[in-house]
């Protein structure tokens, strides 16, 4: 037997069009965890010693980098409490400064590993845009001498 709207009637419950969907919804609602939103810290409110210890940059340097990279790392949406460009930058700076695992950075900043990974990728790609402008070999010395001196300092 078909209802006028096209659903089949299994005679399980003649008053509910599809009882399986309703049961699944009840179970899903019972198992759903409530989302916990932790308060975000104002990173720039900490003293310079703290900032330098955690991020290897001073407050003014972090502000400069944020202003420089904001167009490239900002989230286009603010849905779901998206991170600000300053938070994204500080997560990546902490990863670069610490060299630790993504889990450790996420635990320290109270965010997930995937969020840390996305933040590091965004900042890395943004910094890559400025590589030709910011990193320049001295033009007055031959390239061969620069390479030899670099190998002398850094080794093989």
N, C-alpha and C positions, 0 to 999 in steps of 0.2 A: 504494500500500500504506500502510495506517495502522498506527501503533503503538497499543498498548492505551491509552496516555495521550493520544492524539489528534494527535501530530505526524506530519507526512508524511515519508516516507523518500525522499530523492532518490538514494539509492544512492551518494552521494559517499563516505561512510564509514559502514559499517553499525554501527560500535561507538560512534560519537559521535552523540547525538540531533540536534544542530544545529551543524555545524562552523563556520558563518559567525559565530555568536555567540562562539565560542572564539577565532577569528582576530581579531575586533574587540576582544575583551578583551586579547589579547596586544599589539595595536597601541596600544590606549589605555594600558596599563600602561607600555609603552616610552616613550610621549610625555609621560607625567605628570611634572610637575616636583615636586620635593620642596619642601614648604612650609618657609620660613625664618622662624623666630620670633626677632625681635630682642629683646634685653632692654629692658624698660621702665624709664625713669628715674624716680627719686623726685623729683618736681618741687619739693617743699617743702624738699629738702636743699640747694638753691642759695641763695646769699646774696640779701638783699633787693634789692640793686642790680641783680643779674641778673634777678630776677623783675619788677622795675619796668620794666626796659629791654625785656623781651620781652612782658610781659602788661599793663603799665601799672597793676598792683596790687601791694601788699605781700603778704607771707606771711599776715598776719592777715586782710587783706581777702579773699584767695583762700579761706582756711579758712571765713570767714563766709559767702561766697557759696556755697561747696560745701555747707555745712550747710543753707543756705536752699533751694537748688535740688535737692539730692540726691533727694528723693522724686519729682521731676518728670523728672529726666534719667538716673536709674540704669537700667541694662539689667536686664531681668527674668531673663535667663539669663546664665550664665557660661560658656557653650559657646564653643569656639574662641577662648579668651583675650579675652573681651569687655573693652572699656575700662571703667575705673572712672569714677565720677562726677567725681572730681577731674581725671582725664585729659580727659574730655569737656569739662569747664568750661575747662580751660587751652587746649585746642585752639580753642575758640570765642573766648576772650579774646585769644588771639594773632591770630586773624583780625580781630577788632574793632579791636585796637590797631594792627595793621599795615596793614589795608586792602588786602592783597595778594591775589593769585590763590589759589584753593584748592590748586593744584599746589604753589605755593611753601610754603604752610603744611604741607601733607602731607610735602614733602621735609624740611622743618626738624624735624618731629615724628616722622618715619619711619613714616608711615601713608599710606594711599591717599586720593585725591581724594574718592571717594565717602564715606569715613569722615569726612573733614573736613566735607563737606556735611551729613551726618546730625548730626554734633555741633553745628554752627552752628545748624541748624534746631531741635534739641532745646533748646538753651540759649536761643535767641530766643523760642521759645514759652513756656518756663518763666519768662523775664523778663517776658514780656507779661502773665502772670498777676498780677504784682506792680505793674504800671504804675499802677493807681488808688491804691495804697497809698503808693508811693514817689515819684510825681511829682504834686505838688499846687501849683497856683498860689496866690500869696499871697491870702488871703481879705479882707484889709483894704484892698486897692486895687481900683479898678474895672477890669474886664476890658479896656476900651478903652485905658486907660493902659498896661496890661501889653503889649498887642499893639503899640501904637505904640513902646514902648521896645524891644521885641524886634526890630521892623523897623529901628529906628535902629541897633541893635547888629549884627544879622545881615544886613540889607539885603534886597533882593528876590530 
